[in-house]
Amino acid sequence: MCVQLIILPIARLFNLLNMNNNRRTFIKNMGLGIAATSLAAQGLIGCTEAQGATGNSESLLATEREPNQPEPAPLGYDRLPLSWYHGTVQRLKNKVSAMGVDAILLQNDVNLVYFTGCFRGSGQRTTWALFPVSEKDTVHWFAPGIDRELINSWWATSFDYYFCYPHARGGFPNKGEVVAGERVELFDWLLERLQARGDMAGKTIATDFNLSDDQLLKAARALPGTSFVNIGNDCLQMRIRKTKEEIALCQRAYRYFDKVHAFARDFILEHGTDTTDFAIGQAIRAYGIQLMMNDIEYDGKPHTAVGVDSTSHYVRAGIATAYPHPNQLFYCKVEKGQPLYVNTDIRLGGFGGECYRNFLIAPWTDHQNRMWEVVTDTVNIMVSEAKPGVICSDVARKIHEHQVKNGMQEYIYHRPGHGTGQHIDGHQAPFFSLGDHTPLEPGMMFSVEPGLYDVEKGVGINPSDNLLITENGAVLMSRIPFTKEWCYLTL
């Protein structure tokens, strides 16, 4: 027998606080509410395994894989292997070899993760990775000491570190050297380390960042005769065109999207107007994480379960749907006659993206219905028009023309879609935008967001999916319907 979902609304918890000022009682009751959400999600996962569905909604998913939809990565392939990163760095070296480049120096966090596979972020603690073109499968790190175990346990031929930011010369408490010395600028520290290598002077170094005039002067003194060339766009172009391994991981992430959205739809039908957008988001995040972690090999150590997340903090009901970039907390009850926007982002090994669906709760208005129909039309336009060789701006133009033709011009606030990146690089070039004239190529991916927003009437419709450009055209990567049967609910 499946576990019935029980969500203790936050409003009830605050009522408990008002009735009983005992802090320990309040915390206990809040914990029970959160635990109930988690247990319910786990219970539904058990139902999925036993029955193959989370209620009735999963039966509405497309039952067969689209002809152009790729095979998802198999279980056990939870992230790209180190060999993929070795090969990707070599591809980058091959691209820049014609420029006479001797070494590649990366600083951008997106590129550091993409080319090394070490999932981390720098923040104030700037990090660099050096790839000498003549050295095979090597990477020399210049990073903060806080990441020394993380980096050394993944892929590091050598590792030089400063203690922390701001760094004091000679200050390494971890070595017993407690010195409040002069503050060292991190770029100056990097130049000192490159100078100490003894093989960088007079060479050509490719970077993914622009050196300031001051940095160029310092580099000329530390590394006489060395020149720098920016390859940031070359790195971006590699990230834009996904390999088959990246696509497979992304497709597996979208198989989880299918189940999470089926769960969300069942949750809404089960709880009706007794729940809130906040509670829906909390429940589907717990479900999504548990669903993925049931499949992922995980030992609690670094480099496993990396780039994994299921977020749903943008689920919103009512008037909040009418704002493309709202700034308020979402804590509204689900109500009859109001729109409901279910948002989820899922990543596996850094790959995945976003997948949203909009619900109209009966009784819906003619205006709500018309907005939903026009948005669905433009989703179909995007899928049919996106083909290799087609210009991004032409796809955007046809979508906007359809919106305007149907009287929706005052509800248009943004471009119909953006390129999708990996890990922390969610929005990435190119764009389905009137100002982007990039030709489409196989391996590109785009969000699908031809949204419309009416603040006066309190309704917004902005679904999303992931559109993969293939050799033969384009294909949506989820199996979640863009149909009234899925999106129009009677509670």
C-alpha positions, 0 to 999 in steps of 0.5 A: 500500500502506498504512503499517502502524502501529508504536508503540514502547511507552514501557516498551521505551524505558525498557528501552533506557535501562537497557541503555544509559545513553547519553542521546543514544541514549535520546532518539533512540529515543524520538523514533523511537517518537513519529515512528512514531506520527505517520507511521502516522497520516499513512499511515492518512490516505492510506489513507482518501483512497484507499480511503474507510476506515481498515480495516474499522471505518469500514464499520460507521459509519452510512452515511446521515445521520439525518433530523434530523442537520444538514449539516456546515459545508463545507470552507473554513468552519473558523471563524465569520466576523467578520460572525457576531460582528458580528451576535451582538453586535447581538443582545445589544445588542437584548436589553439595549436594553429595560434602558436600557443604554448600553454592554456591558462584557465580562470573562469569557473565555468571553464575550470569545471568543464575542462577539468571535471573538478566541480567547485567554485572560486568566489573570492579565492581565484583559481587557475589551471595551466595546461602546457600544450606539449604535456599530455593529460596534465594540469597544473593548479594554482589555487587556494589552500581550502581546495587542496584535498578536493583538487589533488584527489581528482586530477592534478599533476601539480598543485601550488596554493596560497593560504586564503584570501586575502593572502599574507606573504609567508602566512601558512597556519596549516604549516605552523607559519603564523605570519601576518605579513604583507598582503599579496595580490593573487595575480602577482602570486600567480606570476611568481609561481609561473616564474618559478616554473622557469619555462613560461618566459617568451612563450604564448599563453592562451587565457579565457580572461582579458589581462588588464594593462596593469597585469600585462605590465607585471607579466612583462616584468615577471615573464619577459617576452611572453604574449597572451591571446584570449581564447574565451570564445573558443572555450564557449564554442566547445561548451555550446556544441554538446558531445554525445556523452553530454547529451546522454547525461542531459537526456537521463536528467530529463527522464527524471523530469518526467517523473517529477512532473507526474508527481507534481501533477498528482500532488496538486490533484490530491491536495487541491486547494488545501496546499500552497505553491511553497508546499508543492515546491518542497515536496517535489524537490524532496521527491526529485532528490530521492528519485535521483539518489536511488540511482546514483552511486554515492559514498559521501566522498568528493567527485561522486554525486557531483553537479546533482540537484533538483530545485523547485523554489519557483513554483508559484500560484496566482498573480505571481505567475504574471511576473517573468522575474518576480522578487517575492516569496512564493507562499500562496494557496492554490485556488480555483480559477487561478493559474499555477506554475510548476518550475523544476531545474534538474542536473545530473553530473552538471547536465540537465536544465529546466522544465516547467509546465503551467496549469489552469485550475477550473474555472478558467477564463477565456483569456487564460485559455487563449494565452495558453493556446498561443504559448502552446502554438509557439512551442510547436513553432519553435520545434518545427522551425529549429533545424541545422542551418536556420538562423536563431533570429529567424526562429525568434521572429516567427514566434513573435510574429505569431504572438503579435498576430494573435493580439498578445503583443502587450504580454511579451516580455522576453526572448523565446529561448536561451542556449543551455549550459552545464553546471553553473552556466545555465544561460548560455549563447546562442539565443532564440532572440531577434538580435542573435544571428547564429546558425543552428548546429547539431548538438546545440541545446535551447530552453523553450520559453515563449512566455506571455504575462498579463499583470492586470489579470494576474496570469502568466504562461511560460512553460519550458523544456530542453530543445536539442538540435539534431542532424534531422531537426529538433526534439524536445527532451522531456516526455511531458505533454503540452496538452490541455489534458495535462495542464487543465485541472479540475480540483 
